[in-house]
Amino acid sequence: MTDLDDDQAFGARLRAERVRLGLAVHELAHLCGRVDILQKRYEEGSLPIPADYLQALHRRTDARVMWIVSGD
């Protein structure tokens, strides 16, 4: 099992999925109940992504959350 805090590609996949959805940083942050700077840090991989963020991402978008998490 991959620890998300140790997966350097996690943030890059999150960024790629945001771009695929056609959303700006501030738009995805708002949809997931976050401020822009947290979204940027998640995408940079400099801040662990909490489960409630992933739940909001799944509920409010068509994001491929399992791909973001696992890379598969």
N, C-alpha and C positions, 0 to 999 in steps of 0.2 A: 504494500500500500504506500502511495506517495504522500509525503507530508507536504501540504501546499506551501508551507513557509519555506521549504527547501527547493521547491520547483521553480527554477529561474525562468522557465518558459511560460509559467502561469500568467503573469502580467502581459506578456506579448500576445498570448492567445486571447485574453480579455480585450486587449486593444484591437486585435484583428476582428474579433466578433463585433465590437462597437462599430468599427468601420464598415463591416459587412451589412450591419443594420442601418447604415446611413445616419448615425447619430453623432452629434458633437459631444465632447466631454461633458459639458454642462447639462446636456439633455439626458444622457444616461445617468449621470449623478442624481439629477432631480427624480427620475423614474425610480431609482433605487433608494431614495431618501437620504442622499449624501450631498455634501458640498463638493465643488469642483476639485479642490486640492486633494481630497481623499481619493476621488476617482483617478486623478493623475498619479498619485502614489501607488494605488493598486496596480495600475498599468505599468508603472516603472519597476514594480516588484520590490519597492522599498517599504511596503506596509502589508502585513498579512490581511487577507480578505476574509471577513467574518461570514459565518453561515447565514446570518439574516440578510446580508447583502445578496448572496447567491439566491436565496429564496425569493427576494423581491425581484431580482433579475429574471428568474424563471416565471414568476407570476405576471410580470408587467411587460415582458418582451417576448419575442420569438427566438431569443438567444439559445444557442446549443450549449447549455450549461455543462452537460456531461463532457463534451469536447473541451470546453474551457478547463474543466477540472482535470481531466485525464489525458487529454491530447489524442484520444482515440475516437 
